[in-house]
Amino acid sequence: MIIDSHVHIGKILDFDMPEEHVLYSMEKYGISFSLVSNIECCEGDHAGRPLPEELQKSQNLVLENTLRFARAHADRIGVLTWLKIRTTQPDARFRKLIDENRDIIYGLKLHPFHSRTAPDDERLEAYYRIAAEYELPVVSHTGGCEEASSRRLYNSAKKHPELNFVMVHMDLGTDNRAALEILGALGNLYGDTTWVPTATTLEAVRRYGSEKMLFGSDNPIDGRDTYLRNRSGDRSLYQQYFNEFRSMLPQEDYDNIMYRNAARMFGISIGG
């Protein structure tokens, strides 16, 4: 079994990730369950500049569209609610959507890089109160700018021990050392494997045990066969996780990373 805790849908900037690609890839590559966030809540471009008003979509509208997808495939798809953390505060409609769809909403998603707003910014406190009320983990991109550093997510995890936080990417574009150092500092701080070398994940297991890492991929960022190859046509990193990685650690540890940790954290039913 595999639970992918970091999957996307939506079209914005140079990203185009149709719902059909998610379903196709899950079937082809044996993914049992995907936690999906919608990139159409992006607030800024790759350089940190705010997107033009005509490209902005409301947080509630994007959530409604994501919920429709998940509701149609609730046995395979769950929602991570992407938040517009720089410009939007939760309103009554947002809270109603969470309340009425808690069965298919599994967490809140932050993207400090595309919002240029850090997880420890005071603007996030209203969302953290909702996360605590509904027992929703907080999943955040890390890497690419100071606001998105793992240290800023650590600050939030330390301030909010009642919540679980996941460092997606373990500081994308780095050697992961900083994220590795703080991974074991708090019991409510976790990492994921999205574009993270297997060597880093093995080191995390060696230091802290296999309960601290979750499998994630960014699927289908490189197309519907993201699990097979990257945009240049080279073998995908995730083929290593599906194959060689299995023989690098005990079966129990492999299962923890590939599905059990996500099932426990997000409350995903994995059957008998």
C-alpha positions as CSV (number, residue, x, y, z in Angstrom):
1,M,0.0,0.0,0.0
2,I,1.1,3.6,-0.7
3,I,-0.5,6.8,0.6
4,D,0.8,9.9,-1.3
5,S,0.5,12.8,1.2
6,H,1.5,15.5,-1.3
7,V,-0.5,15.6,-4.6
8,H,-1.9,18.5,-6.6
9,I,-4.6,19.5,-9.0
10,G,-5.2,22.8,-10.8
11,K,-3.8,25.1,-13.5
12,I,-1.9,28.3,-12.9
13,L,1.4,29.9,-13.9
14,D,3.3,27.1,-15.7
15,F,1.5,24.4,-13.7
16,D,-1.2,22.2,-15.3
17,M,-2.2,19.2,-13.2
18,P,-5.6,17.9,-14.3
19,E,-7.7,15.7,-12.0
20,E,-7.6,13.0,-14.6
21,H,-3.8,12.8,-14.3
22,V,-4.1,12.1,-10.6
23,L,-6.6,9.3,-11.1
24,Y,-4.6,7.8,-14.0
25,S,-1.3,7.8,-12.1
26,M,-2.8,6.3,-9.0
27,E,-4.2,3.4,-10.9
28,K,-1.1,2.8,-13.0
29,Y,1.4,3.1,-10.2
30,G,-0.5,1.5,-7.3
31,I,-1.3,4.5,-5.1
32,S,-4.1,3.6,-2.7
33,F,-4.9,7.1,-1.5
34,S,-3.8,10.7,-2.4
35,L,-4.0,13.9,-0.3
36,V,-4.7,16.6,-2.8
37,S,-4.2,20.4,-2.6
38,N,-5.3,22.8,-5.4
39,I,-2.5,25.1,-6.8
40,E,-5.0,27.7,-8.0
41,C,-4.7,29.3,-4.5
42,C,-1.2,30.5,-5.5
43,E,-0.8,34.1,-4.4
44,G,2.5,34.9,-6.1
45,D,4.7,33.9,-9.0
46,H,8.1,32.2,-8.8
47,A,9.8,35.4,-8.1
48,G,7.5,36.3,-5.2
49,R,5.5,39.0,-7.1
50,P,1.8,39.0,-6.4
51,L,-0.2,37.5,-9.2
52,P,-2.4,39.9,-11.2
53,E,-6.0,40.2,-9.9
54,E,-7.4,38.5,-13.0
55,L,-5.4,35.4,-12.1
56,Q,-6.4,35.3,-8.5
57,K,-9.2,32.9,-7.4
58,S,-11.0,33.1,-4.0
59,Q,-9.9,30.6,-1.4
60,N,-13.4,29.4,-0.9
61,L,-14.1,28.8,-4.6
62,V,-10.9,26.8,-5.0
63,L,-11.8,24.7,-1.9
64,E,-15.3,24.1,-3.3
65,N,-13.8,22.9,-6.6
66,T,-11.3,20.6,-4.7
67,L,-14.1,19.2,-2.6
68,R,-16.1,18.3,-5.6
69,F,-13.2,16.2,-6.9
70,A,-12.6,14.5,-3.6
71,R,-16.3,13.9,-2.9
72,A,-16.6,12.0,-6.2
73,H,-13.6,9.8,-5.3
74,A,-13.8,9.8,-1.5
75,D,-12.4,6.3,-1.2
76,R,-9.1,7.4,-2.9
77,I,-8.9,11.2,-2.7
78,G,-8.7,13.5,0.4
79,V,-8.3,17.3,0.6
80,L,-5.5,19.4,2.0
81,T,-7.0,22.9,2.0
82,W,-4.6,25.3,0.3
83,L,-4.7,28.6,2.2
84,K,-4.1,32.1,0.8
85,I,-2.1,33.0,3.8
86,R,-1.0,36.4,2.7
87,T,-4.3,37.9,1.6
88,T,-7.2,36.0,3.1
89,Q,-8.5,35.3,6.6
90,P,-11.0,32.5,7.3
91,D,-14.6,33.7,7.0
92,A,-17.9,32.1,7.9
93,R,-18.2,30.4,4.5
94,F,-14.7,28.9,4.9
95,R,-15.6,27.5,8.4
96,K,-18.9,26.1,7.0
97,L,-17.0,24.3,4.2
98,I,-14.6,22.8,6.7
99,D,-17.4,21.8,9.1
100,E,-19.6,20.2,6.4
101,N,-16.8,18.3,4.7
102,R,-14.5,17.3,7.6
103,D,-14.9,13.7,6.5
104,I,-12.9,14.4,3.3
105,I,-10.7,17.3,4.5
106,Y,-7.6,15.9,6.1
107,G,-5.4,18.9,6.7
108,L,-4.4,22.5,5.9
109,K,-1.8,23.3,3.2
110,L,0.5,26.3,3.4
111,H,2.8,27.5,0.6
112,P,5.1,30.2,2.1
113,F,7.1,30.4,-1.2
114,H,4.1,31.3,-3.4
115,S,2.6,33.5,-0.7
116,R,5.9,35.0,0.7
117,T,4.4,34.7,4.1
118,A,6.0,32.6,6.8
119,P,4.1,30.0,8.8
120,D,5.0,31.8,12.0
121,D,3.3,35.0,10.8
122,E,0.5,36.2,13.1
123,R,-1.9,36.1,10.1
124,L,-1.8,32.3,10.4
125,E,-3.1,32.2,14.0
126,A,-6.8,32.2,13.0
127,Y,-6.1,29.2,10.8
128,Y,-4.2,27.4,13.5
129,R,-7.2,27.8,15.8
130,I,-9.4,26.1,13.2
131,A,-6.8,23.4,12.7
132,A,-6.8,22.7,16.5
133,E,-10.6,22.7,16.6
134,Y,-11.0,20.2,13.8
135,E,-7.8,18.3,14.6
136,L,-6.3,19.0,11.2
137,P,-2.5,18.6,10.6
138,V,-0.7,21.5,8.9
139,V,1.3,20.7,5.8
140,S,3.8,23.3,4.5
141,H,6.1,23.7,1.6
142,T,9.7,24.4,2.8
143,G,12.5,25.8,0.7
144,G,13.2,28.6,-1.8
145,C,13.0,31.7,0.3
146,E,13.5,32.8,3.9
147,E,9.8,32.8,4.6
148,A,9.6,29.2,3.5
149,S,12.5,27.9,5.5
150,S,12.1,24.9,7.8
151,R,13.1,27.0,10.7
152,R,10.0,29.2,10.3
153,L,7.8,26.1,10.3
154,Y,9.6,24.9,13.4
155,N,8.7,28.1,15.1
156,S,5.0,27.4,14.5
157,A,5.3,23.8,15.6
158,K,7.0,24.9,18.8
159,K,4.3,27.5,19.5
160,H,1.5,25.0,18.7
161,P,2.3,21.6,20.3
162,E,-1.4,20.7,19.9
163,L,-0.9,20.5,16.1
164,N,1.1,18.3,13.8
165,F,3.2,20.0,11.2
166,V,4.9,18.5,8.1
167,M,7.9,20.0,6.4
168,V,7.3,19.2,2.7
169,H,10.5,19.0,0.7
170,M,12.7,19.3,3.8
171,D,14.0,22.6,2.4
172,L,13.7,22.2,-1.3
173,G,16.9,22.9,-3.3
174,T,19.2,22.3,-0.3
175,D,21.2,19.4,1.1
176,N,18.4,19.0,3.7
177,R,20.8,19.3,6.6
178,A,18.9,22.1,8.3
179,A,15.6,20.3,8.1
180,L,17.2,17.1,9.3
181,E,18.7,18.8,12.3
182,I,15.3,20.2,13.5
183,L,13.2,17.1,12.5
184,G,13.9,15.5,15.8
185,A,13.7,18.6,18.0
186,L,9.9,18.5,18.3
187,G,7.5,15.6,18.6
188,N,4.9,17.3,16.4
189,L,7.2,18.1,13.5
190,Y,7.6,15.7,10.5
191,G,9.2,15.5,7.1
192,D,8.1,14.2,3.7
193,T,9.9,12.7,0.8
194,T,8.9,15.1,-2.0
195,W,12.0,15.6,-4.1
196,V,14.0,14.4,-1.1
197,P,16.8,11.9,-1.8
198,T,16.4,8.4,-0.3
199,A,19.7,9.0,1.5
200,T,18.2,11.9,3.4
201,T,15.2,9.8,4.4
202,L,17.4,6.9,5.5
203,E,19.4,9.4,7.6
204,A,16.1,10.6,9.2
205,V,15.2,7.0,10.0
206,R,18.7,6.4,11.5
207,R,18.5,9.4,13.7
208,Y,14.8,9.5,14.8
209,G,13.1,6.3,13.7
210,S,10.8,5.7,10.8
211,E,7.7,7.4,12.3
212,K,9.0,10.9,11.4
213,M,8.8,10.8,7.5
214,L,5.8,10.5,5.2
215,F,5.8,9.6,1.5
216,G,4.9,12.6,-0.8
217,S,5.7,13.3,-4.4
218,D,4.2,16.5,-6.0
219,N,2.4,14.2,-8.4
220,P,1.5,15.0,-11.2
221,I,3.8,18.0,-11.5
222,D,5.9,16.3,-14.3
223,G,2.9,15.0,-16.1
224,R,0.7,12.0,-15.6
225,D,3.7,9.7,-15.4
226,T,5.5,11.7,-12.7
227,Y,6.0,8.5,-10.7
228,L,8.0,7.1,-13.7
229,R,10.1,9.9,-15.1
230,N,10.8,13.6,-14.7
231,R,10.3,16.3,-17.3
232,S,13.7,15.6,-19.0
233,G,12.7,11.9,-19.4
234,D,15.1,10.6,-16.7
235,R,13.9,7.9,-14.2
236,S,11.9,9.5,-11.5
237,L,13.2,9.6,-7.9
238,Y,10.0,7.9,-6.9
239,Q,10.9,4.8,-8.7
240,Q,13.7,4.5,-6.2
241,Y,11.2,4.8,-3.3
242,F,9.0,2.2,-4.9
243,N,11.8,-0.2,-5.6
244,E,15.4,0.0,-4.3
245,F,14.3,1.8,-1.1
246,R,12.3,-1.2,0.0
247,S,15.5,-3.3,0.5
248,M,17.3,-0.5,2.3
249,L,15.4,-0.8,5.6
250,P,13.2,-3.2,7.5
251,Q,9.7,-3.8,6.1
252,E,8.0,-2.2,9.1
253,D,10.0,1.0,8.6
254,Y,9.2,1.0,4.8
255,D,5.5,0.6,5.5
256,N,5.6,3.4,8.1
257,I,7.1,5.8,5.5
258,M,5.0,4.7,2.6
259,Y,1.6,4.7,4.2
260,R,1.2,4.0,8.0
261,N,2.5,7.3,9.2
262,A,0.1,9.2,6.9
263,A,-2.8,7.0,7.9
264,R,-2.1,7.7,11.6
265,M,-1.5,11.4,11.2
266,F,-4.4,12.2,8.9
267,G,-6.9,9.5,10.1
268,I,-7.0,7.7,6.8
269,S,-8.8,4.4,6.9
270,I,-6.6,1.6,5.4
271,G,-9.0,-1.2,5.8
272,G,-8.2,-4.6,7.4
